[in-house]
Amino acid sequence: MSAEPTLLAPAVAAPLPLGRTLAARLLRNPVVALGAGFLLLMALVGALAPVLGTLDPTAINPATRNRPPGFERTIRAEDGTTTTYRHRMGTDSLGRDVYSRVLYGARISLLIAVSVAALSLAIGLLLGLVAGYIRPLDGPIMRLMDGLMAIPGILLAIAVVSLFRAGLPAVIAAIVVPEIPRVVRLVRSIVLSVREEPYVEAAIMAGTRLPLLMARHILPNTVAPLIVQGTFIAASAILVEAVLSFLGIGIPPETPSWGNIMAEGRNLFRVYPHNILYPGIFLGLTVLAVNMLGDGLRDTLDPKMTGR
């Protein structure tokens, strides 16, 4: 009596975890890859500024003011040895090396971008959750947000920074305040939509406590939109910081930032354009990279955009 043949089930590859699947989708998007790659490069440039820079970005040398890019100068030490330094991007009106100042300026711009995005998302998320779920607090919170949005962002930033001593914390606070209402409105709209879903109503009927309900059922729906919104906030923060520094009410002149580098060179722009040209190129490319990253993340994370 012959035994019945054994049927072997076809081998099925185990599905990739959600995180790895999402990472693979993001890496396949050339816009995300290009934007993220350039931002990573800028982060490395800022972190390695002391190594990549040739001179102290705050060292003043009136003898080498407004030198063109590629200018070389030789310094003789007390022991008789000489060292030749090349100003790859020239010098400014105080003889400071523009190349080193641009590298160190990347630190300030990226620090402000990350800090503003993180604070805006954190405060806006909290207020948006409260406004969207707790109806008695919805009106007061949203009227306050509407009042802040009625003031142009740059004017509100100037008003906030004028209340404090000029410096990095004041600039961050000045940029965060105008960005909070946009995040609050975004989160509130998501909460108002999600709270009507059957699974949320079922959780409420099951007696789920409010903190657990927020963390398990409502908060996950805000992650993808907030990530995208955070990239646009970061791009806006870099530009606003440059504007405030350009106007002389942002980062102090002794701290290199792309905004105050351009501010110091604006009076002699026609004669010595390199003082504005190089930091402007870095500023423009960085903002473009952040916006590209945000667009790519939106296309990848938004289900409505995925099929297009």
C-alpha atoms as a printed R data frame, in Angstrom:
    type eleno elety resid chain resno       x      y      z
1   ATOM     1    CA   MET     A     1   0.000  0.000  0.000
2   ATOM     2    CA   SER     A     2   1.597  3.202 -1.184
3   ATOM     3    CA   ALA     A     3   1.674  6.232  1.028
4   ATOM     4    CA   GLU     A     4  -0.195  9.315 -0.106
5   ATOM     5    CA   PRO     A     5   2.076 12.021 -1.506
6   ATOM     6    CA   THR     A     6   2.743 14.867  0.847
7   ATOM     7    CA   LEU     A     7   1.775 18.295 -0.458
8   ATOM     8    CA   LEU     A     8   4.400 20.883  0.314
9   ATOM     9    CA   ALA     A     9   3.176 24.402  0.821
10  ATOM    10    CA   PRO     A    10   4.992 26.942 -1.317
11  ATOM    11    CA   ALA     A    11   7.524 28.998  0.539
12  ATOM    12    CA   VAL     A    12   6.195 32.442  1.306
13  ATOM    13    CA   ALA     A    13   8.607 35.228  2.057
14  ATOM    14    CA   ALA     A    14   7.987 36.853  5.381
15  ATOM    15    CA   PRO     A    15   6.681 40.395  4.985
16  ATOM    16    CA   LEU     A    16   9.070 43.174  5.801
17  ATOM    17    CA   PRO     A    17   8.386 45.115  8.976
18  ATOM    18    CA   LEU     A    18   6.471 48.341  8.487
19  ATOM    19    CA   GLY     A    19   9.488 50.476  9.298
20  ATOM    20    CA   ARG     A    20  11.699 48.738  6.757
21  ATOM    21    CA   THR     A    21   8.979 48.875  4.113
22  ATOM    22    CA   LEU     A    22   8.513 52.604  4.651
23  ATOM    23    CA   ALA     A    23  12.279 53.182  4.581
24  ATOM    24    CA   ALA     A    24  12.537 51.297  1.300
25  ATOM    25    CA   ARG     A    25   9.760 53.414 -0.212
26  ATOM    26    CA   LEU     A    26  11.448 56.598  0.927
27  ATOM    27    CA   LEU     A    27  14.820 55.570 -0.477
28  ATOM    28    CA   ARG     A    28  13.226 54.746 -3.835
29  ATOM    29    CA   ASN     A    29  11.946 58.303 -4.053
30  ATOM    30    CA   PRO     A    30  14.720 60.340 -5.743
31  ATOM    31    CA   VAL     A    31  13.389 63.608 -4.329
32  ATOM    32    CA   VAL     A    32  13.660 62.319 -0.754
33  ATOM    33    CA   ALA     A    33  17.076 60.784 -1.374
34  ATOM    34    CA   LEU     A    34  18.479 63.969 -2.911
35  ATOM    35    CA   GLY     A    35  17.076 66.280 -0.252
36  ATOM    36    CA   ALA     A    36  18.091 64.040  2.644
37  ATOM    37    CA   GLY     A    37  21.549 63.514  1.163
38  ATOM    38    CA   PHE     A    38  22.240 67.235  0.868
39  ATOM    39    CA   LEU     A    39  20.965 67.905  4.397
40  ATOM    40    CA   LEU     A    40  23.180 65.137  5.726
41  ATOM    41    CA   LEU     A    41  26.099 66.752  3.900
42  ATOM    42    CA   MET     A    42  25.288 70.125  5.467
43  ATOM    43    CA   ALA     A    43  25.064 68.508  8.909
44  ATOM    44    CA   LEU     A    44  28.515 66.985  8.411
45  ATOM    45    CA   VAL     A    45  29.866 70.323  7.205
46  ATOM    46    CA   GLY     A    46  28.558 72.038 10.328
47  ATOM    47    CA   ALA     A    47  29.849 69.316 12.653
48  ATOM    48    CA   LEU     A    48  33.290 69.273 11.002
49  ATOM    49    CA   ALA     A    49  33.578 73.050 10.619
50  ATOM    50    CA   PRO     A    50  36.618 73.256 12.967
51  ATOM    51    CA   VAL     A    51  38.381 70.665 10.795
52  ATOM    52    CA   LEU     A    52  37.257 71.902  7.381
53  ATOM    53    CA   GLY     A    53  37.695 75.586  8.197
54  ATOM    54    CA   THR     A    54  41.043 77.160  7.500
55  ATOM    55    CA   LEU     A    55  40.942 80.077  9.934
56  ATOM    56    CA   ASP     A    56  39.108 81.311 12.999
57  ATOM    57    CA   PRO     A    57  35.780 82.675 11.675
58  ATOM    58    CA   THR     A    58  35.861 85.557 14.191
59  ATOM    59    CA   ALA     A    59  39.511 86.581 13.641
60  ATOM    60    CA   ILE     A    60  39.683 90.183 12.370
61  ATOM    61    CA   ASN     A    61  42.526 91.311 10.101
62  ATOM    62    CA   PRO     A    62  42.084 94.828  8.663
63  ATOM    63    CA   ALA     A    63  45.099 94.312  6.395
64  ATOM    64    CA   THR     A    64  43.203 91.742  4.309
65  ATOM    65    CA   ARG     A    65  39.788 93.364  4.025
66  ATOM    66    CA   ASN     A    66  37.501 92.493  1.103
67  ATOM    67    CA   ARG     A    67  39.944 90.210 -0.648
68  ATOM    68    CA   PRO     A    68  38.612 88.220 -3.636
69  ATOM    69    CA   PRO     A    69  38.097 84.438 -3.546
70  ATOM    70    CA   GLY     A    70  41.353 82.515 -3.869
71  ATOM    71    CA   PHE     A    71  43.460 85.193 -2.177
72  ATOM    72    CA   GLU     A    72  46.476 83.809 -0.323
73  ATOM    73    CA   ARG     A    73  48.351 85.357  2.566
74  ATOM    74    CA   THR     A    74  51.458 84.280  4.422
75  ATOM    75    CA   ILE     A    75  51.856 84.533  8.194
76  ATOM    76    CA   ARG     A    76  55.309 84.459  9.740
77  ATOM    77    CA   ALA     A    77  55.594 83.007 13.234
78  ATOM    78    CA   GLU     A    78  58.034 84.144 15.925
79  ATOM    79    CA   ASP     A    79  60.315 81.181 15.276
80  ATOM    80    CA   GLY     A    80  60.697 82.196 11.640
81  ATOM    81    CA   THR     A    81  58.381 79.603 10.111
82  ATOM    82    CA   THR     A    82  55.805 80.762  7.602
83  ATOM    83    CA   THR     A    83  52.307 79.465  6.924
84  ATOM    84    CA   THR     A    84  50.288 80.268  3.821
85  ATOM    85    CA   TYR     A    85  46.511 80.505  4.112
86  ATOM    86    CA   ARG     A    86  44.158 80.599  1.151
87  ATOM    87    CA   HIS     A    87  40.834 82.388  1.435
88  ATOM    88    CA   ARG     A    88  38.729 80.152 -0.812
89  ATOM    89    CA   MET     A    89  35.713 82.488 -0.645
90  ATOM    90    CA   GLY     A    90  37.586 85.711  0.020
91  ATOM    91    CA   THR     A    91  37.349 87.936  3.077
92  ATOM    92    CA   ASP     A    92  34.718 90.344  4.367
93  ATOM    93    CA   SER     A    93  34.946 94.031  5.302
94  ATOM    94    CA   LEU     A    94  36.734 93.145  8.565
95  ATOM    95    CA   GLY     A    95  39.206 90.730  7.003
96  ATOM    96    CA   ARG     A    96  37.492 87.604  8.294
97  ATOM    97    CA   ASP     A    97  37.585 84.422  6.234
98  ATOM    98    CA   VAL     A    98  34.214 84.006  4.468
99  ATOM    99    CA   TYR     A    99  34.800 80.296  3.850
100 ATOM   100    CA   SER     A   100  35.184 79.507  7.544
101 ATOM   101    CA   ARG     A   101  32.240 81.745  8.464
102 ATOM   102    CA   VAL     A   102  29.977 79.991  5.963
103 ATOM   103    CA   LEU     A   103  30.923 76.579  7.367
104 ATOM   104    CA   TYR     A   104  30.247 77.674 10.935
105 ATOM   105    CA   GLY     A   105  27.039 79.350  9.772
106 ATOM   106    CA   ALA     A   106  25.685 75.941  8.770
107 ATOM   107    CA   ARG     A   107  25.686 75.006 12.465
108 ATOM   108    CA   ILE     A   108  23.451 77.920 13.431
109 ATOM   109    CA   SER     A   109  21.012 77.504 10.545
110 ATOM   110    CA   LEU     A   110  20.529 73.762 11.047
111 ATOM   111    CA   LEU     A   111  20.314 74.126 14.835
112 ATOM   112    CA   ILE     A   112  17.603 76.759 14.481
113 ATOM   113    CA   ALA     A   113  15.737 74.662 11.896
114 ATOM   114    CA   VAL     A   114  15.664 71.557 14.110
115 ATOM   115    CA   SER     A   115  14.887 73.468 17.314
116 ATOM   116    CA   VAL     A   116  12.057 75.495 15.789
117 ATOM   117    CA   ALA     A   117  10.506 72.442 14.121
118 ATOM   118    CA   ALA     A   118  10.674 70.365 17.319
119 ATOM   119    CA   LEU     A   119   9.254 73.072 19.595
120 ATOM   120    CA   SER     A   120   6.533 74.097 17.155
121 ATOM   121    CA   LEU     A   121   5.389 70.509 16.660
122 ATOM   122    CA   ALA     A   122   5.459 69.707 20.378
123 ATOM   123    CA   ILE     A   123   3.488 72.780 21.490
124 ATOM   124    CA   GLY     A   124   1.144 72.699 18.496
125 ATOM   125    CA   LEU     A   125   0.469 68.982 18.958
126 ATOM   126    CA   LEU     A   126  -0.508 69.442 22.604
127 ATOM   127    CA   LEU     A   127  -2.783 72.411 21.929
128 ATOM   128    CA   GLY     A   128  -4.275 70.757 18.847
129 ATOM   129    CA   LEU     A   129  -5.149 67.575 20.739
130 ATOM   130    CA   VAL     A   130  -6.803 69.567 23.500
131 ATOM   131    CA   ALA     A   131  -8.696 71.835 21.098
132 ATOM   132    CA   GLY     A   132  -9.881 68.963 18.940
133 ATOM   133    CA   TYR     A   133 -11.063 66.655 21.689
134 ATOM   134    CA   ILE     A   134 -12.110 68.842 24.609
135 ATOM   135    CA   ARG     A   135 -14.938 70.939 23.191
136 ATOM   136    CA   PRO     A   136 -15.123 73.642 25.931
137 ATOM   137    CA   LEU     A   137 -11.469 74.547 25.281
138 ATOM   138    CA   ASP     A   138 -11.771 74.481 21.499
139 ATOM   139    CA   GLY     A   139 -13.141 78.007 21.154
140 ATOM   140    CA   PRO     A   140 -10.632 79.881 23.367
141 ATOM   141    CA   ILE     A   141  -7.627 78.054 21.934
142 ATOM   142    CA   MET     A   142  -8.637 78.548 18.305
143 ATOM   143    CA   ARG     A   143  -9.509 82.228 18.794
144 ATOM   144    CA   LEU     A   144  -6.029 82.749 20.229
145 ATOM   145    CA   MET     A   145  -4.515 80.926 17.246
146 ATOM   146    CA   ASP     A   146  -6.602 82.995 14.835
147 ATOM   147    CA   GLY     A   147  -5.311 86.158 16.489
148 ATOM   148    CA   LEU     A   148  -1.713 85.049 16.066
149 ATOM   149    CA   MET     A   149  -2.293 84.079 12.429
150 ATOM   150    CA   ALA     A   150  -3.813 87.499 11.726
151 ATOM   151    CA   ILE     A   151  -0.360 89.041 12.246
152 ATOM   152    CA   PRO     A   152   2.174 88.470  9.439
153 ATOM   153    CA   GLY     A   153   4.748 85.929 10.584
154 ATOM   154    CA   ILE     A   154   7.814 88.091 10.034
155 ATOM   155    CA   LEU     A   155   6.251 91.046 11.897
156 ATOM   156    CA   LEU     A   156   5.287 88.796 14.784
157 ATOM   157    CA   ALA     A   157   8.828 87.394 14.864
158 ATOM   158    CA   ILE     A   158  10.287 90.908 14.940
159 ATOM   159    CA   ALA     A   159   7.935 91.851 17.786
160 ATOM   160    CA   VAL     A   160   8.863 88.784 19.816
161 ATOM   161    CA   VAL     A   161  12.622 89.111 19.315
162 ATOM   162    CA   SER     A   162  12.473 92.788 20.280
163 ATOM   163    CA   LEU     A   163  11.149 91.816 23.719
164 ATOM   164    CA   PHE     A   164  14.244 89.796 24.586
165 ATOM   165    CA   ARG     A   165  17.978 90.202 24.403
166 ATOM   166    CA   ALA     A   166  19.335 89.399 20.960
167 ATOM   167    CA   GLY     A   167  20.678 85.860 20.785
168 ATOM   168    CA   LEU     A   168  19.921 82.315 19.745
169 ATOM   169    CA   PRO     A   169  17.111 81.618 22.297
170 ATOM   170    CA   ALA     A   170  15.321 84.842 21.356
171 ATOM   171    CA   VAL     A   171  15.510 84.032 17.643
172 ATOM   172    CA   ILE     A   172  14.177 80.509 18.203
173 ATOM   173    CA   ALA     A   173  11.292 81.823 20.313
174 ATOM   174    CA   ALA     A   174  10.507 84.497 17.734
175 ATOM   175    CA   ILE     A   175  10.240 81.929 14.949
176 ATOM   176    CA   VAL     A   176   8.353 79.316 17.005
177 ATOM   177    CA   VAL     A   177   5.454 81.596 17.987
178 ATOM   178    CA   PRO     A   178   4.175 82.271 14.423
179 ATOM   179    CA   GLU     A   179   4.480 78.572 13.495
180 ATOM   180    CA   ILE     A   180   2.421 77.179 16.393
181 ATOM   181    CA   PRO     A   181  -1.038 78.174 15.033
182 ATOM   182    CA   ARG     A   182  -0.458 76.277 11.780
183 ATOM   183    CA   VAL     A   183   0.395 73.105 13.664
184 ATOM   184    CA   VAL     A   184  -2.578 73.531 16.011
185 ATOM   185    CA   ARG     A   185  -5.014 73.880 13.117
186 ATOM   186    CA   LEU     A   186  -3.541 70.816 11.397
187 ATOM   187    CA   VAL     A   187  -3.731 68.602 14.489
188 ATOM   188    CA   ARG     A   188  -7.194 69.846 15.424
189 ATOM   189    CA   SER     A   189  -8.577 68.991 11.997
190 ATOM   190    CA   ILE     A   190  -7.146 65.474 12.259
191 ATOM   191    CA   VAL     A   191  -8.555 64.958 15.756
192 ATOM   192    CA   LEU     A   192 -12.017 66.174 14.725
193 ATOM   193    CA   SER     A   193 -12.007 63.652 11.901
194 ATOM   194    CA   VAL     A   194 -10.561 60.704 13.820
195 ATOM   195    CA   ARG     A   195 -12.758 61.063 16.911
196 ATOM   196    CA   GLU     A   196 -15.802 60.173 14.795
197 ATOM   197    CA   GLU     A   197 -14.293 56.889 13.601
198 ATOM   198    CA   PRO     A   198 -16.019 53.691 14.828
199 ATOM   199    CA   TYR     A   199 -12.916 52.294 16.505
200 ATOM   200    CA   VAL     A   200 -12.532 55.469 18.577
201 ATOM   201    CA   GLU     A   201 -16.184 55.383 19.582
202 ATOM   202    CA   ALA     A   202 -15.802 51.708 20.496
203 ATOM   203    CA   ALA     A   203 -12.792 52.526 22.665
204 ATOM   204    CA   ILE     A   204 -14.785 55.246 24.416
205 ATOM   205    CA   MET     A   205 -17.663 52.855 25.052
206 ATOM   206    CA   ALA     A   206 -15.196 50.305 26.432
207 ATOM   207    CA   GLY     A   207 -14.144 52.833 29.073
208 ATOM   208    CA   THR     A   208 -10.667 53.614 27.724
209 ATOM   209    CA   ARG     A   209  -9.102 56.428 29.670
210 ATOM   210    CA   LEU     A   210  -8.416 59.684 27.862
211 ATOM   211    CA   PRO     A   211  -4.576 59.541 27.967
212 ATOM   212    CA   LEU     A   212  -4.579 55.974 26.627
213 ATOM   213    CA   LEU     A   213  -7.202 56.871 24.025
214 ATOM   214    CA   MET     A   214  -5.073 59.764 22.802
215 ATOM   215    CA   ALA     A   215  -1.848 57.757 22.723
216 ATOM   216    CA   ARG     A   216  -3.255 54.598 21.123
217 ATOM   217    CA   HIS     A   217  -5.994 55.751 18.741
218 ATOM   218    CA   ILE     A   218  -5.626 59.462 17.944
219 ATOM   219    CA   LEU     A   219  -1.953 60.379 18.202
220 ATOM   220    CA   PRO     A   220  -0.715 57.818 15.604
221 ATOM   221    CA   ASN     A   221  -2.916 59.457 12.959
222 ATOM   222    CA   THR     A   222  -1.055 62.753 13.390
223 ATOM   223    CA   VAL     A   223   2.484 61.390 12.952
224 ATOM   224    CA   ALA     A   224   2.735 61.414  9.147
225 ATOM   225    CA   PRO     A   225   1.196 64.898  8.637
226 ATOM   226    CA   LEU     A   226   3.348 66.334 11.419
227 ATOM   227    CA   ILE     A   227   6.549 64.926  9.908
228 ATOM   228    CA   VAL     A   228   5.745 66.620  6.623
229 ATOM   229    CA   GLN     A   229   4.727 69.852  8.345
230 ATOM   230    CA   GLY     A   230   7.936 69.787 10.362
231 ATOM   231    CA   THR     A   231  10.088 69.861  7.223
232 ATOM   232    CA   PHE     A   232   8.299 72.941  5.916
233 ATOM   233    CA   ILE     A   233   8.635 74.621  9.305
234 ATOM   234    CA   ALA     A   234  12.376 73.899  9.262
235 ATOM   235    CA   ALA     A   235  12.741 75.482  5.811
236 ATOM   236    CA   SER     A   236  10.768 78.532  6.914
237 ATOM   237    CA   ALA     A   237  12.858 78.827 10.087
238 ATOM   238    CA   ILE     A   238  16.101 78.993  8.104
239 ATOM   239    CA   LEU     A   239  14.729 81.804  5.947
240 ATOM   240    CA   VAL     A   240  13.237 83.778  8.843
241 ATOM   241    CA   GLU     A   241  16.497 83.543 10.805
242 ATOM   242    CA   ALA     A   242  18.353 84.879  7.772
243 ATOM   243    CA   VAL     A   243  15.879 87.751  7.471
244 ATOM   244    CA   LEU     A   244  16.109 88.655 11.160
245 ATOM   245    CA   SER     A   245  19.910 88.503 11.101
246 ATOM   246    CA   PHE     A   246  19.950 90.487  7.867
247 ATOM   247    CA   LEU     A   247  17.891 93.193  9.593
248 ATOM   248    CA   GLY     A   248  20.328 93.201 12.514
249 ATOM   249    CA   ILE     A   249  17.919 91.876 15.165
250 ATOM   250    CA   GLY     A   250  18.733 88.177 14.949
251 ATOM   251    CA   ILE     A   251  21.944 86.323 15.695
252 ATOM   252    CA   PRO     A   252  24.644 88.694 17.062
253 ATOM   253    CA   PRO     A   253  27.332 89.663 14.522
254 ATOM   254    CA   GLU     A   254  30.084 87.886 16.457
255 ATOM   255    CA   THR     A   255  28.319 84.542 15.858
256 ATOM   256    CA   PRO     A   256  28.590 83.464 12.203
257 ATOM   257    CA   SER     A   257  25.257 82.766 10.525
258 ATOM   258    CA   TRP     A   258  24.333 82.943  6.878
259 ATOM   259    CA   GLY     A   259  21.971 85.824  7.581
260 ATOM   260    CA   ASN     A   260  24.422 88.143  9.316
261 ATOM   261    CA   ILE     A   261  27.219 87.239  6.870
262 ATOM   262    CA   MET     A   262  25.024 88.578  4.065
263 ATOM   263    CA   ALA     A   263  23.957 91.533  6.214
264 ATOM   264    CA   GLU     A   264  27.558 92.606  6.724
265 ATOM   265    CA   GLY     A   265  28.271 92.442  2.988
266 ATOM   266    CA   ARG     A   266  25.149 94.131  1.632
267 ATOM   267    CA   ASN     A   267  26.614 97.658  1.581
268 ATOM   268    CA   LEU     A   268  29.450 96.614 -0.738
269 ATOM   269    CA   PHE     A   269  27.566 93.998 -2.715
270 ATOM   270    CA   ARG     A   270  28.208 95.558 -6.137
271 ATOM   271    CA   VAL     A   271  31.938 95.838 -5.533
272 ATOM   272    CA   TYR     A   272  32.489 92.657 -3.492
273 ATOM   273    CA   PRO     A   273  29.605 90.290 -4.325
274 ATOM   274    CA   HIS     A   274  31.314 87.236 -2.798
275 ATOM   275    CA   ASN     A   275  30.324 88.373  0.712
276 ATOM   276    CA   ILE     A   276  26.669 87.683 -0.133
277 ATOM   277    CA   LEU     A   277  26.985 85.223 -3.008
278 ATOM   278    CA   TYR     A   278  28.467 82.248 -1.155
279 ATOM   279    CA   PRO     A   279  26.295 82.287  1.997
280 ATOM   280    CA   GLY     A   280  23.298 82.956 -0.249
281 ATOM   281    CA   ILE     A   281  24.058 79.854 -2.320
282 ATOM   282    CA   PHE     A   282  24.342 77.680  0.793
283 ATOM   283    CA   LEU     A   283  21.138 79.185  2.203
284 ATOM   284    CA   GLY     A   284  19.179 78.652 -1.004
285 ATOM   285    CA   LEU     A   285  20.355 75.091 -1.540
286 ATOM   286    CA   THR     A   286  19.620 74.118  2.058
287 ATOM   287    CA   VAL     A   287  16.084 75.505  1.952
288 ATOM   288    CA   LEU     A   288  15.541 73.796 -1.404
289 ATOM   289    CA   ALA     A   289  16.752 70.481  0.035
290 ATOM   290    CA   VAL     A   290  14.420 70.760  3.042
291 ATOM   291    CA   ASN     A   291  11.460 71.529  0.783
292 ATOM   292    CA   MET     A   292  12.352 68.619 -1.498
293 ATOM   293    CA   LEU     A   293  12.468 66.332  1.525
294 ATOM   294    CA   GLY     A   294   9.082 67.595  2.673
295 ATOM   295    CA   ASP     A   295   7.507 67.100 -0.761
296 ATOM   296    CA   GLY     A   296   8.939 63.601 -1.013
297 ATOM   297    CA   LEU     A   297   7.711 62.671  2.453
298 ATOM   298    CA   ARG     A   298   4.247 63.972  1.632
299 ATOM   299    CA   ASP     A   299   4.118 61.952 -1.584
300 ATOM   300    CA   THR     A   300   5.274 58.819  0.249
301 ATOM   301    CA   LEU     A   301   3.288 59.076  3.475
302 ATOM   302    CA   ASP     A   302   0.027 60.424  2.094
303 ATOM   303    CA   PRO     A   303  -2.142 57.508  0.808
304 ATOM   304    CA   LYS     A   304  -3.891 59.846 -1.631
305 ATOM   305    CA   MET     A   305  -0.559 60.738 -3.245
306 ATOM   306    CA   THR     A   306   0.938 57.234 -3.281
307 ATOM   307    CA   GLY     A   307  -1.014 56.001 -6.289
308 ATOM   308    CA   ARG     A   308  -0.140 59.013 -8.463
